[in-house]
């Protein structure tokens, strides 16, 4: 929704209207998730997508934590971006995409889903680290993070392959 507003509707200057809409949207998501958890919580764990995603009590608590963290990051980031005069549409979109990846990560029940969710989060973080394109330090940090992230992804895949070779079962 935020990216659609950015592309087709509002042109975000340093006024930050897109950021206010994103913060409102994240607040509604957080409150809706809490209401869903408090009033319609199922005691049994549910599995989706051929048991690749598992939704239980621990996953619900972690999803609430990630939604609240995303809301706080958006509030603090909105103030920072307005102070620096940077556009905030892509920042809030990447923050929400990283939150969705973290929520999938805590619900993953399969190594493939774990890797896809982790890489989604990592790609968002690479972009967020290098968000300030006018700063050489920001761009340098983004490149270094990308290189270390690629190496750590390769090591993670190697470990998953070793575990799969020993156990012949890719479920976590």
C-alpha positions as CSV (number, residue, x, y, z in Angstrom):
1,X,0.0,0.0,0.0
2,X,2.8,2.4,0.9
3,X,4.7,1.6,-2.2
4,X,1.6,2.1,-4.3
5,X,1.0,5.5,-2.8
6,X,4.6,6.4,-3.5
7,X,4.5,5.2,-7.1
8,X,1.1,6.4,-8.2
9,X,-0.2,9.0,-5.7
10,X,1.8,11.1,-3.3
11,X,5.2,12.3,-4.1
12,X,7.0,12.2,-0.8
13,X,9.1,15.2,-0.1
14,X,10.7,15.8,3.3
15,X,7.3,16.5,4.8
16,X,6.8,12.8,5.6
17,X,3.2,12.2,4.8
18,X,4.0,8.7,3.6
19,X,5.7,8.0,6.9
20,X,2.7,9.0,8.9
21,X,0.5,6.7,6.8
22,X,2.9,3.9,7.2
23,X,3.0,4.3,11.0
24,X,-0.8,4.4,11.1
25,X,-0.9,1.2,9.0
26,X,1.6,-0.6,11.2
27,X,-0.3,0.5,14.3
28,X,-3.5,-0.9,12.9
29,X,-1.7,-4.2,12.1
30,X,-0.2,-4.4,15.6
31,X,-3.6,-3.7,17.3
32,X,-5.3,-6.1,15.0
33,X,-2.8,-8.8,15.7
34,X,-3.1,-8.4,19.4
35,X,-6.9,-8.5,19.2
36,X,-6.7,-11.6,17.1
37,X,-4.4,-13.2,19.6
38,X,-6.4,-12.3,22.6
39,X,-9.9,-13.1,21.4
40,X,-9.6,-15.8,18.7
41,X,-6.5,-17.6,19.8
42,X,-6.4,-21.4,19.0
43,X,-4.6,-23.6,21.5
44,X,-3.5,-26.1,19.0
45,X,-0.6,-25.4,16.7
46,X,-1.6,-25.1,13.0
47,X,0.5,-26.0,10.0
48,X,0.3,-24.5,6.6
49,X,1.9,-24.9,3.1
50,X,2.7,-28.6,3.4
51,X,4.0,-28.2,7.0
52,X,6.5,-25.5,6.0
53,X,4.9,-22.9,8.3
54,X,3.8,-23.7,11.8
55,X,1.7,-21.3,13.9
56,X,1.8,-21.8,17.6
57,X,2.0,-19.8,20.8
58,X,5.7,-19.1,20.5
59,X,5.3,-17.9,16.9
60,X,2.4,-15.6,17.9
61,X,4.5,-14.0,20.7
62,X,7.4,-13.5,18.3
63,X,5.1,-12.0,15.6
64,X,3.8,-9.5,18.2
65,X,7.3,-8.6,19.1
66,X,8.4,-8.1,15.5
67,X,5.3,-6.0,14.8
68,X,5.9,-3.8,17.8
69,X,9.6,-3.5,16.9
70,X,8.7,-2.5,13.4
71,X,6.4,0.2,14.7
72,X,9.1,1.6,16.9
73,X,11.6,1.5,14.1
74,X,9.2,3.4,11.8
75,X,8.5,6.0,14.4
76,X,12.2,6.6,15.2
77,X,13.2,6.3,11.5
78,X,10.4,8.8,10.5
79,X,11.8,11.4,12.8
80,X,15.4,10.8,11.6
81,X,14.4,10.9,7.9
82,X,12.5,14.1,8.3
83,X,15.4,15.7,10.1
84,X,17.9,14.6,7.4
85,X,15.5,15.6,4.6
86,X,15.4,12.1,3.1
87,X,12.4,10.5,1.4
88,X,10.7,8.0,3.6
89,X,8.5,5.9,1.3
90,X,11.1,3.2,0.5
91,X,12.3,3.1,4.1
92,X,8.9,2.2,5.4
93,X,8.2,-0.3,2.7
94,X,11.5,-2.0,3.4
95,X,10.8,-2.0,7.1
96,X,7.4,-3.7,6.6
97,X,8.9,-6.2,4.1
98,X,11.6,-7.1,6.7
99,X,8.9,-7.5,9.3
100,X,7.0,-9.9,7.1
101,X,10.2,-11.8,6.6
102,X,10.9,-12.0,10.3
103,X,7.4,-13.1,10.9
104,X,7.8,-15.9,8.4
105,X,11.2,-16.7,9.9
106,X,9.8,-17.4,13.4
107,X,7.0,-19.6,11.9
108,X,9.2,-21.6,9.6
109,X,9.2,-25.3,10.0
110,X,11.3,-26.3,7.1
111,X,14.9,-25.4,6.1
112,X,13.8,-24.0,2.7
113,X,11.3,-21.6,4.3
114,X,13.9,-20.6,6.9
115,X,16.4,-19.8,4.2
116,X,13.9,-17.8,2.0
117,X,12.6,-15.8,5.0
118,X,16.2,-15.1,6.2
119,X,17.3,-13.9,2.8
120,X,14.2,-11.7,2.5
121,X,15.1,-10.1,5.8
122,X,18.8,-9.8,4.8
123,X,18.1,-8.1,1.5
124,X,15.9,-5.6,3.2
125,X,18.6,-4.9,5.8
126,X,21.3,-4.5,3.1
127,X,19.2,-1.8,1.4
128,X,18.4,-0.1,4.7
129,X,22.0,0.0,5.7
130,X,22.9,1.8,2.5
131,X,19.7,4.0,2.5
132,X,21.5,7.4,2.7
133,X,23.0,7.5,-0.8
134,X,24.7,10.8,-0.1
135,X,26.9,9.4,2.6
136,X,30.0,7.5,1.6
137,X,30.0,5.7,5.0
138,X,26.5,4.4,4.5
139,X,27.3,3.1,1.0
140,X,30.6,1.5,2.3
141,X,28.7,-0.2,5.2
142,X,26.1,-1.5,2.8
143,X,28.7,-3.1,0.5
144,X,30.6,-4.6,3.5
145,X,27.3,-6.0,4.9
146,X,26.4,-7.4,1.5
147,X,29.7,-9.2,1.3
148,X,29.6,-10.6,4.8
149,X,25.9,-11.6,4.3
150,X,26.7,-13.5,1.1
151,X,29.5,-15.4,2.9
152,X,27.2,-16.2,5.8
153,X,24.4,-17.3,3.4
154,X,26.8,-19.7,1.7
155,X,27.9,-21.1,5.1
156,X,24.3,-21.5,6.2
157,X,23.4,-23.4,2.9
158,X,26.5,-25.6,3.5
159,X,25.3,-26.4,7.0
160,X,21.8,-27.1,5.8
161,X,23.2,-29.5,3.1
162,X,25.3,-31.3,5.7
163,X,22.3,-31.7,8.0
164,X,20.1,-32.8,5.1
165,X,22.8,-35.3,4.1
166,X,23.0,-36.8,7.6
167,X,19.3,-36.8,8.4
168,X,17.7,-37.0,4.9
169,X,15.0,-34.7,6.2
170,X,14.9,-30.9,5.5
171,X,12.4,-30.2,8.3
172,X,13.8,-28.1,11.1
